[in-house]
Amino acid sequence: MIIYGVDFSSAPTKQKPIVIAECQFDSCNNRSSNQSSLLLKRFVLIYSLNDFESFLSKNKFGVGGFDLPFSMPEELIEYFEWPNEWETFVRYFCGQSKPFLKECFKSWCKKRETGKKFAYRLTDIQSKSSPAMRWVNPPVAWMMHAGMRRLINAGLIFPAHDRRFQTKIEHKLIKSMELKGSVYKKKLALEVYPALTVRKVTNKPYKSDEKVKNNSARIVKRKDILKSLRYQKVGLCLGLKISLYNQEKVIEDFRGDYLDAVICAMQAADAIMSPCFKLPKFPNYLEGWIVGSND
């Protein structure tokens, strides 16, 4: 099974591409043991949103971990009377102009008291992530706007938003097919958040888009995080296998995109090894869920 970790950019360029970590379960390990590993095969760099959609459409993978919000807070959706069925809402949201959405967000915030300006999904609160409606620093709302319609168009399945998806049945199927060496043909998309794993190692900065901030302390933090991933010390049920060449690439990347892509893949792999895919027992199919945010 191929597993992708996607460090997404809403406006990819040659200087700041979408970074994808392509991985697979290590065939030398038994997935049912505590010594399972995820093998990093390669990094894929994508420089445009159209190429990103093409990549998703053409590749037949088992699961992708995507670091972008898959939805908005239910409270916000109800306030603006936007569609309350998830896929219909996503297509509506992604079809609106950013200036229109920004005015909606600003009008919401203006009516709220200081310190309570944003609306949050429950999973944003649980994971201590930026609110999905945030349009600056970081502009996660524009990540959803740029990415989600393309994920849907590429034919991906979204377990956290699909009432018909039965995680326990799919978990057993994945486990059975992996042991037999068969190909799992469905394309699953899980919302992930690298900071959930990074916090198990450090609360100090480990990356920056500004190269001038790439000091020795941040390099050491990236080394520490990578080492913890390799030796299964971040609360995930599998460790990372990575070549020396790719280790150097991860450590040298001052933006942290390569490292975040690897973490996205590991979080997705960890989730599908759980019968519930690390989703809540009673999901909110409109808001969705960041896997592992209820751990």
KABEL-V262435 format. One record per residue. N is the residue number from 1. RES is the residue in three letters. PHI is phi in degrees with one decimal (none if undefined). PSI is psi in radians with two decimals (NA if undefined). D_CENTER is the distance of its C-alpha to the mean C-alpha in Angstrom with 2 decimals. Layout:
n/res/phi/psi/d_center
N/RES/PHI/PSI/D_CENTER
N/RES/PHI/PSI/D_CENTER
This chain:
n/res/phi/psi/d_center
1/MET/none/2.28/17.88
2/ILE/-89.2/2.36/15.55
3/ILE/-124.9/2.22/11.94
4/TYR/-109.5/2.40/9.68
5/GLY/-110.3/2.19/6.96
6/VAL/-117.5/1.94/6.32
7/ASP/-90.3/1.78/7.14
8/PHE/-87.0/2.57/8.20
9/SER/-127.7/2.34/11.66
10/SER/-76.5/-0.25/13.56
11/ALA/-141.8/1.22/16.73
12/PRO/-65.7/2.53/16.44
13/THR/-140.5/3.11/19.70
14/LYS/-62.3/-0.60/21.41
15/GLN/-80.4/-0.50/21.03
16/LYS/-136.7/1.30/17.35
17/PRO/-79.8/2.93/15.72
18/ILE/-73.7/2.22/12.30
19/VAL/-108.3/2.19/11.79
20/ILE/-119.8/2.21/10.79
21/ALA/-95.7/2.02/11.61
22/GLU/-94.8/2.12/13.61
23/CYS/-132.4/2.98/14.51
24/GLN/-154.2/2.76/16.68
25/PHE/-64.7/2.46/18.24
26/ASP/-70.7/2.06/21.35
27/SER/-66.9/-0.25/24.30
28/CYS/-83.2/-0.16/26.62
29/ASN/-109.9/2.66/25.06
30/ASN/-87.5/2.10/25.45
31/ARG/-63.5/-0.36/22.15
32/SER/-82.3/-0.16/24.09
33/SER/-88.4/2.95/25.09
34/ASN/-81.8/0.04/23.59
35/GLN/-108.1/0.36/23.69
36/SER/-62.5/2.63/21.05
37/SER/-134.1/2.67/19.26
38/LEU/-111.1/2.21/16.48
39/LEU/-98.3/2.14/18.07
40/LEU/-79.5/2.06/16.54
41/LYS/-87.7/-0.82/18.53
42/ARG/-168.1/2.93/17.78
43/PHE/-105.8/2.47/15.75
44/VAL/-117.5/2.26/15.74
45/LEU/-108.4/2.29/16.19
46/ILE/-124.6/2.29/16.19
47/TYR/-107.8/0.01/18.39
48/SER/-149.4/2.72/18.44
49/LEU/-68.9/-0.59/16.58
50/ASN/-64.6/-0.71/19.19
51/ASP/-66.5/-0.57/18.60
52/PHE/-64.3/-0.82/14.87
53/GLU/-63.5/-0.69/15.96
54/SER/-63.4/-0.72/18.67
55/PHE/-60.5/-0.81/16.52
56/LEU/-65.2/-0.67/14.45
57/SER/-69.7/-0.67/17.84
58/LYS/-83.0/-0.52/19.75
59/ASN/-86.7/2.35/17.63
60/LYS/-103.0/1.64/18.08
61/PHE/-118.7/2.88/15.29
62/GLY/-80.5/-0.80/14.64
63/VAL/-154.0/2.53/10.92
64/GLY/-125.0/2.39/7.76
65/GLY/-103.3/2.07/4.29
66/PHE/-115.2/2.20/2.75
67/ASP/-92.2/1.26/2.83
68/LEU/-159.3/2.66/5.72
69/PRO/-69.8/2.39/8.00
70/PHE/-90.4/-0.19/9.27
71/SER/-161.2/-3.06/12.64
72/MET/-119.0/2.91/15.19
73/PRO/-61.9/2.41/17.44
74/GLU/-58.4/-0.66/20.10
75/GLU/-59.5/-0.73/22.74
76/LEU/-68.7/-0.76/22.04
77/ILE/-61.8/-0.77/22.03
78/GLU/-67.2/-0.66/25.28
79/TYR/-60.7/-0.75/26.87
80/PHE/-90.9/0.04/26.67
81/GLU/56.1/0.72/27.46
82/TRP/-79.2/2.84/24.58
83/PRO/-53.9/2.40/24.04
84/ASN/-106.5/0.23/22.92
85/GLU/-101.0/2.30/21.79
86/TRP/-56.9/-0.97/18.05
87/GLU/-63.8/-0.67/18.20
88/THR/-62.0/-0.73/21.33
89/PHE/-62.9/-0.81/19.83
90/VAL/-58.7/-0.79/16.85
91/ARG/-65.4/-0.65/19.48
92/TYR/-64.3/-0.88/21.75
93/PHE/-59.9/-0.85/19.37
94/CYS/-69.8/-0.32/18.27
95/GLY/-87.2/-0.15/22.00
96/GLN/-87.7/2.72/23.21
97/SER/-74.3/2.64/24.01
98/LYS/-63.9/-0.68/22.18
99/PRO/-59.1/-0.69/25.58
100/PHE/-63.7/-0.82/26.08
101/LEU/-64.9/-0.69/22.76
102/LYS/-60.7/-0.72/23.39
103/GLU/-65.0/-0.65/26.82
104/CYS/-62.5/-0.83/25.49
105/PHE/-61.0/-0.79/23.18
106/LYS/-65.7/-0.67/26.12
107/SER/-66.0/-0.61/28.55
108/TRP/-63.2/-0.86/26.50
109/CYS/-65.2/-0.62/26.33
110/LYS/-62.8/-0.46/30.04
111/LYS/-92.4/0.05/31.09
112/ARG/-111.2/2.64/29.33
113/GLU/-74.4/2.77/30.81
114/THR/-56.7/2.35/29.68
115/GLY/90.7/-0.20/26.86
116/LYS/-133.8/0.64/25.73
117/LYS/-70.8/-0.72/24.95
118/PHE/-91.4/2.66/21.42
119/ALA/-90.5/2.53/20.39
120/TYR/-125.6/2.47/17.52
121/ARG/-73.1/2.74/15.68
122/LEU/-59.1/-0.69/16.52
123/THR/-67.8/-0.51/13.00
124/ASP/-64.0/-0.71/12.98
125/ILE/-67.2/-0.81/16.25
126/GLN/-62.1/-0.69/15.38
127/SER/-91.0/-0.12/12.50
128/LYS/57.9/0.71/14.57
129/SER/-92.9/2.96/11.97
130/SER/-63.4/2.53/13.43
131/PRO/-61.9/2.47/14.69
132/ALA/-60.8/-0.40/12.99
133/MET/-85.4/-0.01/16.44
134/ARG/-68.2/2.25/16.73
135/TRP/-107.2/-0.07/17.97
136/VAL/-141.5/2.62/18.79
137/ASN/44.9/1.11/17.84
138/PRO/-94.1/2.68/14.87
139/PRO/-83.5/1.11/15.05
140/VAL/-66.7/-0.48/11.86
141/ALA/-62.9/-0.62/14.13
142/TRP/-76.7/-0.40/14.86
143/MET/-66.8/-0.77/11.31
144/MET/-62.6/-0.77/11.38
145/HIS/-59.1/-0.69/14.95
146/ALA/-83.4/-0.51/14.45
147/GLY/-101.6/-0.64/11.57
148/MET/-69.5/-0.66/11.87
149/ARG/-62.8/-0.61/15.44
150/ARG/-69.5/-0.65/14.78
151/LEU/-63.9/-0.74/12.27
152/ILE/-66.6/-0.77/15.04
153/ASN/-61.4/-0.50/17.76
154/ALA/-80.3/-0.01/16.48
155/GLY/84.0/0.38/17.14
156/LEU/-75.2/2.72/13.88
157/ILE/-106.8/2.41/14.21
158/PHE/-118.0/1.62/12.16
159/PRO/-54.3/-0.60/13.39
160/ALA/-76.1/-0.16/12.66
161/HIS/-123.0/0.01/14.73
162/ASP/-110.6/1.91/17.29
163/ARG/-64.4/-0.43/20.41
164/ARG/-83.1/-0.29/21.78
165/PHE/-76.0/2.19/19.04
166/GLN/-108.5/1.79/20.51
167/THR/-60.9/-0.70/18.13
168/LYS/-65.2/-0.71/21.14
169/ILE/-67.0/-0.77/22.74
170/GLU/-67.2/-0.62/19.75
171/HIS/-60.4/-0.80/19.17
172/LYS/-64.0/-0.69/22.84
173/LEU/-65.1/-0.78/22.75
174/ILE/-61.1/-0.80/19.94
175/LYS/-62.4/-0.77/21.83
176/SER/-64.5/-0.79/25.10
177/MET/-69.0/-0.61/24.09
178/GLU/-66.1/-0.74/22.51
179/LEU/-65.7/-0.58/25.76
180/LYS/-84.1/-0.18/27.83
181/GLY/78.5/0.30/26.03
182/SER/-84.5/2.91/25.45
183/VAL/-97.2/2.19/22.75
184/TYR/-85.9/2.00/20.25
185/LYS/-90.7/-0.20/20.31
186/LYS/-76.9/2.68/17.83
187/LYS/-114.7/1.80/14.52
188/LEU/-99.0/2.49/11.88
189/ALA/-121.4/2.17/8.54
190/LEU/-119.3/2.41/6.40
191/GLU/-82.4/2.23/4.32
192/VAL/-127.5/2.99/3.12
193/TYR/-151.1/1.77/5.26
194/PRO/-54.1/-0.55/7.27
195/ALA/-59.9/-0.48/10.37
196/LEU/-58.7/-0.65/10.84
197/THR/-83.6/-0.72/11.79
198/VAL/-59.2/-0.68/13.50
199/ARG/-62.6/-0.35/15.69
200/LYS/-70.4/-0.29/17.18
201/VAL/-108.3/-0.79/18.73
202/THR/-158.1/2.66/19.46
203/ASN/-108.7/0.11/19.42
204/LYS/-88.4/2.70/20.90
205/PRO/-61.9/2.43/19.48
206/TYR/-127.4/0.00/18.28
207/LYS/-155.2/2.87/17.42
208/SER/-166.7/2.54/18.74
209/ASP/-73.5/-0.21/19.00
210/GLU/-97.6/2.03/22.72
211/LYS/-60.9/-0.54/24.22
212/VAL/-61.9/-0.39/27.14
213/LYS/-88.8/0.06/25.07
214/ASN/-81.1/1.29/24.19
215/ASN/-87.9/3.07/26.71
216/SER/-63.0/-0.55/27.47
217/ALA/-64.9/-0.70/25.86
218/ARG/-71.7/-0.63/22.36
219/ILE/-61.7/-0.77/23.02
220/VAL/-61.6/-0.69/24.09
221/LYS/-64.0/-0.71/20.97
222/ARG/-64.3/-0.67/18.80
223/LYS/-62.5/-0.78/21.35
224/ASP/-62.8/-0.75/21.19
225/ILE/-64.1/-0.80/17.44
226/LEU/-62.3/-0.74/17.74
227/LYS/-62.1/-0.73/20.81
228/SER/-65.3/-0.61/19.31
229/LEU/-65.1/-0.76/16.57
230/ARG/-65.3/-0.66/19.47
231/TYR/-101.7/0.32/21.70
232/GLN/57.5/0.89/19.42
233/LYS/-120.0/0.50/19.96
234/VAL/-124.1/0.31/16.66
235/GLY/83.6/0.09/16.90
236/LEU/-93.7/2.75/15.08
237/CYS/-90.4/0.27/17.45
238/LEU/-150.2/2.73/17.38
239/GLY/-104.0/3.00/18.12
240/LEU/-105.3/2.33/17.26
241/LYS/-108.0/2.16/19.88
242/ILE/-147.3/2.42/19.92
243/SER/-70.0/2.79/22.94
244/LEU/-61.3/-0.65/24.82
245/TYR/-60.2/-0.81/24.26
246/ASN/-74.2/-0.49/20.46
247/GLN/-60.6/-0.79/20.85
248/GLU/-63.5/-0.71/22.94
249/LYS/-61.1/-0.75/20.55
250/VAL/-64.9/-0.79/17.74
251/ILE/-68.2/-0.66/20.34
252/GLU/-76.9/-0.33/21.98
253/ASP/-75.0/1.75/19.00
254/PHE/-67.7/-0.39/19.75
255/ARG/-76.5/-0.34/16.72
256/GLY/78.3/0.17/14.44
257/ASP/-67.4/-0.72/12.25
258/TYR/-64.3/-0.75/13.19
259/LEU/-64.7/-0.77/12.62
260/ASP/-63.5/-0.66/9.11
261/ALA/-63.2/-0.71/8.38
262/VAL/-62.5/-0.78/10.37
263/ILE/-63.1/-0.70/8.75
264/CYS/-57.9/-0.78/5.31
265/ALA/-64.1/-0.74/8.05
266/MET/-67.3/-0.67/10.08
267/GLN/-65.8/-0.68/8.09
268/ALA/-66.2/-0.76/7.81
269/ALA/-63.5/-0.73/11.43
270/ASP/-61.3/-0.68/12.48
271/ALA/-65.3/-0.78/11.52
272/ILE/-75.0/-0.17/13.60
273/MET/-83.6/-0.07/16.34
274/SER/-102.6/2.37/16.88
275/PRO/-55.9/-0.50/19.12
276/CYS/-99.4/0.10/17.26
277/PHE/58.8/0.38/13.71
278/LYS/57.7/0.63/13.40
279/LEU/-105.8/2.75/13.79
280/PRO/-68.3/2.73/16.80
281/LYS/-64.4/-0.67/20.22
282/PHE/-120.0/1.48/20.92
283/PRO/-74.0/2.65/17.84
284/ASN/-96.2/1.78/17.98
285/TYR/-68.5/-0.35/17.13
286/LEU/-77.6/-0.78/17.31
287/GLU/-80.7/-0.60/14.89
288/GLY/78.9/-2.87/12.43
289/TRP/-157.6/2.42/10.57
290/ILE/-83.1/2.04/7.72
291/VAL/-59.1/2.36/8.59
292/GLY/86.8/-0.07/11.06
293/SER/-75.8/-0.13/11.87
294/ASN/-102.5/0.18/15.27
295/ASP/-70.9/NA/16.14
